[in-house]
């Protein structure tokens, strides 16, 4: 068996201003007319995080659970700035 992709969800107990994050972070893609979530592409660790205004997040693109935890922590650090 080979794990190709780990998908995880997380949430913060707060509304998130996706417009502000999109304007602030170079690695963020946000087109609300196409998709309601902001896509945050991380390089270290390599992962994509979907961030929703409700505070919910979905992490994908990682092959290990420990990498997902690091990716979520990095995302929280970036969006709290």
C-alpha distance (Angstrom), angle and dihedral (degrees) to the residues before:
residue distance angle dihedral
X1 . . .
X2 3.79 . .
X3 3.80 124.9 .
X4 3.79 110.2 -137.3
X5 3.79 102.8 172.4
X6 3.80 136.8 10.2
X7 3.80 117.8 -156.8
X8 3.79 119.9 -165.3
X9 3.77 136.4 171.8
X10 3.77 129.9 -145.8
X11 3.78 136.9 170.3
X12 3.77 140.8 -157.5
X13 3.77 120.4 -151.3
X14 3.79 95.0 -119.8
X15 3.78 142.3 73.2
X16 3.81 113.4 -100.4
X17 3.81 123.9 -142.9
X18 3.80 100.4 -135.3
X19 3.82 93.9 -178.2
X20 3.81 90.5 57.9
X21 3.81 92.9 48.0
X22 3.81 92.0 47.5
X23 3.81 90.5 51.6
X24 3.80 92.8 46.9
X25 3.81 105.5 41.9
X26 3.81 123.5 62.6
X27 3.81 92.1 -156.9
X28 3.82 93.6 56.9
X29 3.80 125.8 99.5
X30 3.79 118.9 -167.3
X31 3.79 125.9 170.9
X32 3.81 105.8 157.6
X33 3.81 92.2 -174.6
X34 3.81 88.8 61.6
X35 3.82 102.9 34.0
X36 3.83 131.3 1.1
X37 3.80 94.9 -133.7
X38 3.77 133.5 74.1
X39 3.82 115.6 -122.7
X40 3.78 113.8 -140.7
X41 3.81 112.9 -169.0
X42 3.78 114.4 -158.3
X43 3.79 124.2 -165.3
X44 3.81 98.2 -169.7
X45 2.91 102.1 65.7
X46 3.78 97.8 15.0
X47 3.79 106.7 -123.8
X48 3.78 142.8 118.3
X49 3.79 119.4 -127.2
X50 3.79 122.5 -162.2
X51 3.79 108.2 -151.7
X52 3.80 120.6 -166.0
X53 3.81 128.0 -163.2
X54 3.82 89.1 -117.6
X55 3.81 89.3 67.6
X56 3.79 94.5 -105.4
X57 3.80 119.7 131.7
X58 3.79 136.0 -170.5
X59 3.80 120.6 -159.2
X60 3.80 120.5 -158.8
X61 3.77 139.3 160.9
X62 3.78 99.1 58.3
X63 3.79 126.0 115.1
X64 3.81 97.7 -155.2
X65 3.80 134.9 51.4
X66 3.81 92.0 -134.7
X67 3.80 89.5 56.7
X68 3.81 90.2 51.5
X69 3.81 89.8 54.2
X70 3.81 90.6 51.7
X71 3.82 91.1 46.7
X72 3.81 92.5 51.7
X73 3.82 90.9 47.5
X74 3.82 90.9 49.7
X75 3.80 90.9 48.4
X76 3.80 91.7 51.8
X77 3.81 89.7 49.4
X78 3.81 91.8 51.4
X79 3.80 97.5 45.7
X80 3.82 93.9 46.4
X81 3.81 93.0 59.9
